[in-house]
Amino acid sequence: MNNAISRIALVLVIIGALNWLLVGIFEWDLVTAIFGGETLRESSWFSRIIYTLVGIAGIYCIRYLVMDRPKART
């Protein structure tokens, strides 16, 4: 169960990071577009750089979802 919770948490973090990537590059919020609200976010260039870096980190973390994990000994 702990492994499942860890994977769900990782997926949510990646989705959040990819959303910030969209905000950083396009000033567009996907989560708000899906669930309602103002989708365009005007941000300073510095904020957009930070959002973009968080998004790139999320893309990097995708590898942890597909990485082979060693089997536990029983």
Secondary structure, 3 states (H helix, E strand, C coil): CHHHHHHHHHHHHHHHHHHHHHHHHHCECHHHHHHCCCCECCCCHHHHHHHHHHHHHHHHHHHHHHCCCCCCCC
